[in-house]
Amino acid sequence: MSRPIEGLRLAFFGTPDFAVPTLEALCAAGSAPRLVVSQPDRPAGRGRALRRPPVVESALAAGLDVVQPNRVRDEDFVARLTALELDVAVVVAFGQIFPRTLLDVPRFGCVNVHASLLPRHRGAAPIQAALRSRDEVAGVCTMQMEEGLDSGPVLGRAETRLYGVETAGELSARLSHLGASLLLETLAKIAARGSVEGIPQDHELATYAPRLTKGDGVIDWTQPAEGVDAQLRAMTPWPGGTTSLDGSALKVLAGRLSTRESEGAADSAAVPGTLVEITDRALRVACGSGVFELLEVQRPGRRAVSARDLANGERLESGTILGS
């Protein structure tokens, strides 16, 4: 499959880990980008030292030219890209909006690898949205970019089944490789046809997945236990699931749906967020319906502990209510 795309003149736009497999696939296929574009270095960690994006690390290791503009709409940057006489700009989780002047630079336009089955879950957090919505399938699409938000014609799509156990981090890793393969297939079709042929999206079916905030990780105990489970998996690793206990924050690192075949009447009648039972392995918490079990938790500034150790250390009793 690599042979048809070796002649394409490419630029690559990407920033996080999710984009790295696609960049590596292009290089392995003999189609290393003429230029790799990523976001500027950002402060990270407790020391707030500047950290390079994963795409930059990968590109430099491969000996590729890298640029990290503050704004891709700046005239100087657009002029630099125009001088490369590009066929295609490949865009994977880059993080800036492209103006029309940039979209029109490559001969075949800009092709985006988006981590959803468009038009479902347009926006910045499609993987988390798929998990929180308890979708049965997830996937990736390649899309011809236009000025609308993830609204361009779909060039290719690939699906993978969800099993109700994946975290966002695990699904992201899976989809990143699926997207890399799909991108190579899409570029091969463009090279063979000498044109871009996509299928318009049905905009009436569109749903949106806005950028996550820390508040998205606050557990809503009034939802069914299945919803709590989906929320926790969707928010792992970031921003993580959180609740409150005795007025202070409690991070939920691991949990599961109750393994009991049926819940007692007392469990069903309990106020959502109530600690209904402390077992040898878990804290069992009542939800809007059903019970969710906390397995591993962490207080701010402290080490992670098992839920049982937290109960012993803080002398928790059944009837304690989590959340506000």
C-alpha positions in Angstrom: 0.0 0.0 0.0 2.9 2.3 0.6 4.0 2.6 -3.1 1.1 4.7 -4.4 1.6 7.5 -1.8 5.3 7.9 -2.0 5.0 10.6 -4.6 2.6 12.8 -2.5 4.1 15.9 -1.1 2.8 16.0 2.5 2.8 18.2 5.6 1.7 16.8 8.9 -0.2 18.6 11.7 -0.5 16.9 15.0 0.2 17.3 18.7 -0.6 14.5 21.2 0.2 10.8 21.5 -2.9 10.0 19.5 -1.2 11.5 16.4 2.1 9.7 16.7 1.2 6.4 15.1 0.0 8.2 11.9 3.2 10.1 11.6 5.2 6.9 12.1 3.0 5.1 9.5 3.7 7.8 6.9 7.5 7.6 7.5 7.4 3.7 7.3 5.4 4.0 4.0 8.2 6.1 2.5 6.1 9.3 2.6 7.8 11.3 5.3 6.2 14.8 5.6 8.2 17.7 4.2 7.2 19.6 7.4 5.7 18.6 10.7 3.6 21.2 12.5 2.8 21.0 16.1 1.6 23.2 19.0 4.2 25.1 21.0 5.8 23.5 24.1 3.6 23.9 27.2 4.4 23.9 30.9 3.7 20.5 32.5 4.2 18.6 35.8 4.6 20.0 39.2 7.7 22.0 38.2 5.8 23.5 35.2 8.8 23.0 33.0 8.2 23.3 29.3 7.5 20.0 27.7 7.6 19.1 24.0 4.4 17.6 22.4 4.7 13.9 21.7 4.6 14.6 17.9 7.6 16.9 18.1 9.6 14.2 20.0 8.7 11.6 17.3 9.4 14.0 14.4 12.8 15.1 15.8 13.8 11.5 16.4 13.0 10.7 12.7 15.1 13.7 11.5 12.1 15.7 10.2 11.7 19.4 10.0 9.5 20.8 12.7 7.8 24.1 13.3 5.6 25.1 16.3 3.7 28.2 15.4 1.5 30.1 17.9 -1.1 30.7 15.2 -1.3 28.8 11.9 -3.4 31.6 10.4 -0.4 34.0 10.4 0.6 35.1 6.9 4.3 34.1 7.4 3.3 30.6 8.3 0.8 30.3 5.4 3.5 31.6 3.0 6.0 29.0 4.2 3.5 26.2 3.7 2.6 27.5 0.2 6.3 27.4 -0.8 6.3 23.6 -0.1 3.9 23.0 -3.1 2.0 20.4 -1.1 -0.4 17.8 -2.4 -2.0 17.1 1.0 -1.9 18.3 4.6 -2.6 15.5 7.1 -4.2 16.7 10.3 -4.5 14.5 13.4 -5.6 16.1 16.8 -3.6 19.3 16.0 -5.5 21.7 18.2 -5.9 24.9 16.1 -8.7 26.0 13.8 -7.6 26.3 10.1 -8.6 29.4 8.2 -9.7 29.2 4.5 -6.3 30.6 3.4 -4.6 27.5 5.0 -7.2 24.9 3.9 -6.7 26.0 0.2 -2.9 25.6 0.3 -2.5 21.9 -0.6 -3.5 20.7 -4.0 -5.9 18.1 -2.6 -6.7 20.1 0.6 -6.4 19.0 4.2 -7.3 15.5 5.3 -8.2 15.0 9.0 -8.1 11.8 11.0 -11.0 12.2 13.4 -11.6 9.7 16.3 -15.4 9.1 15.8 -17.8 7.8 13.3 -18.9 11.1 11.8 -21.3 12.8 12.0 -21.6 11.4 15.5 -19.3 13.0 18.1 -17.9 16.0 16.3 -15.6 18.1 18.4 -12.7 17.9 20.7 -13.5 14.9 22.9 -15.1 12.2 20.7 -13.5 9.2 22.4 -14.8 10.3 25.8 -18.2 11.0 24.3 -18.5 7.5 22.8 -17.7 5.9 26.1 -20.0 8.1 28.2 -22.8 7.6 25.7 -22.3 3.8 26.0 -22.0 3.4 22.2 -21.7 -0.1 21.0 -19.1 0.8 18.4 -16.5 3.5 18.0 -14.1 4.3 15.2 -12.2 6.7 13.1 -13.0 8.7 9.9 -10.8 10.5 7.4 -12.5 13.7 6.4 -11.9 16.5 3.9 -11.5 19.5 6.1 -13.6 22.6 5.6 -14.3 25.7 7.7 -17.2 24.0 9.7 -16.5 22.0 12.8 -15.7 18.4 11.6 -18.4 18.8 9.0 -16.5 18.0 5.8 -17.1 15.0 3.4 -16.0 11.6 4.8 -13.3 9.9 2.8 -13.0 6.7 4.8 -14.2 5.1 8.0 -13.2 2.1 10.2 -15.1 0.7 13.1 -14.2 -1.2 16.3 -16.6 -2.8 18.8 -16.8 -1.5 22.3 -17.1 -4.0 25.2 -18.0 -1.8 28.1 -14.6 -2.1 29.8 -12.4 0.3 27.9 -11.1 3.5 29.4 -10.6 6.6 27.3 -6.8 6.1 27.4 -7.1 2.5 26.2 -9.6 3.3 23.4 -7.5 6.2 22.3 -4.5 3.9 21.8 -6.6 1.5 19.8 -8.1 4.1 17.6 -4.8 5.8 17.0 -3.5 2.8 15.2 -6.8 2.2 13.4 -6.6 5.8 12.2 -3.0 5.5 11.0 -4.0 2.5 8.7 -7.1 4.3 7.5 -5.1 7.4 6.6 -2.7 5.4 4.4 -5.7 3.8 2.6 -7.2 7.3 2.1 -4.0 8.7 0.7 -3.6 5.8 -1.6 -7.0 6.4 -3.1 -6.2 10.1 -3.6 -3.0 9.3 -5.3 -4.6 6.7 -7.6 -7.6 8.9 -8.6 -5.7 12.2 -8.7 -8.7 13.7 -6.8 -10.5 13.7 -3.5 -13.9 11.9 -3.4 -15.9 12.1 -0.2 -19.4 11.3 1.1 -21.2 14.4 2.5 -22.3 14.1 6.1 -25.9 14.1 7.2 -25.7 17.2 9.4 -29.1 16.4 11.0 -27.5 13.4 12.7 -24.6 15.3 14.1 -23.8 15.2 17.8 -21.1 17.2 19.6 -18.3 16.4 22.0 -17.0 19.6 23.5 -13.6 20.0 25.1 -13.4 18.4 28.5 -13.1 20.3 31.8 -12.1 19.1 35.2 -15.8 19.4 36.1 -16.7 16.6 33.7 -15.0 14.2 36.1 -17.3 14.9 39.0 -19.4 11.8 39.5 -23.1 12.2 39.3 -24.4 9.5 41.6 -28.1 10.2 40.6 -27.5 8.4 37.3 -27.7 4.6 36.9 -24.7 2.6 38.0 -24.0 1.9 34.4 -23.7 5.6 33.8 -21.3 6.1 36.7 -19.2 3.3 35.2 -19.2 4.8 31.8 -18.4 8.3 33.1 -15.4 7.0 35.1 -14.0 5.1 32.2 -14.6 8.1 29.9 -12.7 10.4 32.2 -9.7 8.1 32.7 -6.9 9.2 32.5 -8.0 12.8 32.4 -9.6 14.6 34.2 -10.2 11.5 36.3 -13.3 10.6 38.3 -13.9 12.6 41.5 -16.4 12.9 44.3 -16.4 14.4 47.8 -16.3 12.7 51.2 -16.9 14.7 54.4 -16.5 17.9 52.4 -13.2 17.2 50.8 -12.2 15.8 47.5 -11.8 12.1 46.8 -10.4 10.9 43.5 -11.8 7.6 42.2 -9.0 5.6 40.5 -10.7 2.3 40.0 -14.2 1.0 40.3 -16.7 -1.4 38.8 -20.4 -2.2 38.6 -21.7 -4.3 41.4 -21.0 -8.0 40.8 -24.1 -9.1 42.7 -26.9 -10.5 40.7 -29.5 -8.5 42.6 -29.5 -5.6 45.1 -31.4 -5.5 48.4 -34.4 -3.3 49.0 -32.3 -1.1 51.3 -29.8 -0.5 48.5 -32.5 0.4 46.0 -34.1 2.9 48.5 -30.9 4.6 49.5 -30.2 8.2 48.5 -27.8 8.3 45.5 -24.2 8.6 46.8 -24.9 6.7 50.0 -22.3 4.2 51.1 -24.5 1.2 51.6 -21.9 -1.4 52.5 -18.2 -1.8 53.2 -16.8 -5.1 52.0 -13.3 -6.7 52.2 -12.6 -5.3 48.7 -14.9 -2.3 48.0 -17.1 0.5 49.1 -20.5 -0.1 47.6 -22.3 3.2 46.7 -25.9 3.6 45.8 -26.7 5.2 42.4 -29.9 6.4 40.8 -30.4 2.8 40.1 -28.1 0.0 41.0 -24.8 0.0 43.0 -21.3 1.0 42.0 -18.2 -0.3 43.8 -15.2 1.8 44.6 -12.0 -0.2 44.5 -9.1 2.3 44.6 -9.2 6.0 45.7 -6.9 8.9 46.6 -7.1 11.9 48.8 -5.4 15.1 47.4 -1.6 15.1 48.2 -1.7 11.5 49.4 -0.9 8.1 47.9 -3.5 5.9 46.3 -5.1 3.3 48.6 -7.6 0.6 48.3 -11.2 1.7 49.1 -11.1 -0.7 52.1 -8.0 0.9 53.5 -9.6 4.3 53.2 -12.6 3.0 55.1 -10.4 1.7 57.9 -8.2 4.8 58.0 -11.1 7.2 58.2 -13.5 4.9 60.1 -16.2 5.1 57.5 -19.6 3.7 58.2 -22.5 2.6 56.1 -24.9 5.5 55.6 -22.1 8.0 54.8 -23.0 10.1 51.7 -20.6 10.9 48.9 -20.9 13.9 46.7 -22.8 17.1 47.4 
